[in-house]
Amino acid sequence: MNCRQRALAALDHKEPDRVPLDFGGRHTTLHRYAHRALMQHLGLTGPEPPLRSYHTYLVEPDRQLLQRFERVSALFFPRPPSDYVFAIDPATNSYVDEWGTTYSMPPDGYYYDVCAVPLADVETEEDLGRYRWPNPTDPARIAGLQGEVKAAHEAGEKVLMMCSATPGLWELSWYLFGFEQAYVNLAANQPLVEAFTERLLEWQMAYWDMVLGVVGAYLDLVQIGEDLGGQSGPLMSPNTFRRIYKPRLRRLVDAIKQKTRARVYLHSCGSIYWAIPDLIECGIQVLNPVQVNAAEMDSARLKREFGRDLTFWGGGCDPVVLQTGTPRDVVEEVKRRVHDLAPGGGFVFGSVHNIQANVPPENIVAMFDAALEFGGYPTAV
């Protein structure tokens, strides 16, 4: 089996020859510093890889690493709109994104952190009406996309994933209002929350209508995001999610599925056990990152209760073990997750979220090598 065949079997809840691996995928790639250390550890040389995200300092891995480790996905991202030019201000080491949010990396920092937001002073729907939204259907966003996706489809080597242009309906509010103000609005200004969320839903639906009209026939996965959990529990009350966000998430997924047969892949961090039945009702078919070290996210329980409805993408190793454990600890952790999640298919192995800056390179090697060694079907761990 090649990567694509292996991943499609898993997505169909069938057992391929072995568990598919996704090193360097949508939410399974590396921080630039971790990438640099891994290259050195393996005795590889090459130029600094391109950054996939300045905000999180994540890279598109070097081809030599993609040959050493398996990546089953081919990723496609929207281009910037025609009226936006990315630029780092060297005086402040900062940049402004297309939404008007400013990010800055402090000296010796690991990320470009949000430091100024465009909607901080917005209090009413009238105020919101004065905000200049980016154009979701700017043709520049899909320039050259159809040819690239079609060529990858014809090559038949990877499963093809088209990525969202924005964070989720709730998550983007952090970046535009600020994290604290987003919560104040949720508690005390629900008319503004409803107006903003509805407007963003319309934006996302317009974006996906344009993109899927061009490449929907070739895709295997459509990626969206909505961070709903922290380490110990929900980021909002379940009732609030079900009243404001769930109906709109369902509308978004329904609109996507009207344009493509691709499965809908949702990235949602943290402790989200409470939300998974809702996500399934919304039409989510693939769940990432499967944060197994968060509250109520036991991998065996997740598989037992939701394994018929979801493919788990990620979940391969507790990130605390990956960063602080020994290679032997990592191997034992991988064996546990393969044991819990692999039977019957419905599992694509990857790191729990992106591999962070200080993860020892020997542990990264141990994680993916263990997945290869112990991930064969029928599983024996």
HELIX and SHEET records of a PDB file:
HELIX    1   1 CYS A    3  LEU A   11  1                                   9    
HELIX    2   2 ARG A   32  HIS A   41  1                                  10    
HELIX    3   3 ARG A   63  ARG A   68  1                                   6    
HELIX    4   4 GLU A  125  GLY A  129  1                                   5    
HELIX    5   5 PRO A  139  ILE A  142  5                                   4    
HELIX    6   6 LEU A  145  ALA A  155  1                                  11    
HELIX    7   7 GLU A  171  PHE A  177  1                                   7    
HELIX    8   8 PHE A  179  ALA A  188  1                                  10    
HELIX    9   9 GLN A  190  VAL A  215  1                                  26    
HELIX   10  10 GLY A  216  TYR A  218  5                                   3    
HELIX   11  11 PRO A  238  THR A  240  1                                   3    
HELIX   12  12 PHE A  241  TYR A  245  3                                   5    
HELIX   13  13 LYS A  246  LYS A  257  1                                  12    
HELIX   14  14 TYR A  273  ALA A  275  5                                   3    
HELIX   15  15 ILE A  276  CYS A  282  1                                   7    
HELIX   16  16 SER A  299  PHE A  306  1                                   8    
HELIX   17  17 PRO A  319  THR A  324  1                                   6    
HELIX   18  18 PRO A  327  LEU A  341  1                                  15    
HELIX   19  19 PRO A  361  PHE A  374  1                                  14    
SHEET    1   A 2 LEU A  51  SER A  53  0                                        
SHEET    2   A 2 LEU A  58  VAL A  59 -1                                        
SHEET    1   B 7 SER A  73  PHE A  76  0                                        
SHEET    2   B 7 VAL A 159  CYS A 163  1                                        
SHEET    3   B 7 LEU A 221  GLY A 225  1                                        
SHEET    4   B 7 ARG A 263  HIS A 267  1                                        
SHEET    5   B 7 VAL A 286  ASN A 288  1                                        
SHEET    6   B 7 THR A 311  GLY A 315  1                                        
SHEET    7   B 7 PHE A 347  GLY A 350  1                                        
SHEET    1   C 3 SER A  94  VAL A  96  0                                        
SHEET    2   C 3 THR A 102  SER A 104 -1                                        
SHEET    3   C 3 ASP A 113  ALA A 116 -1                                        
END                                                                             
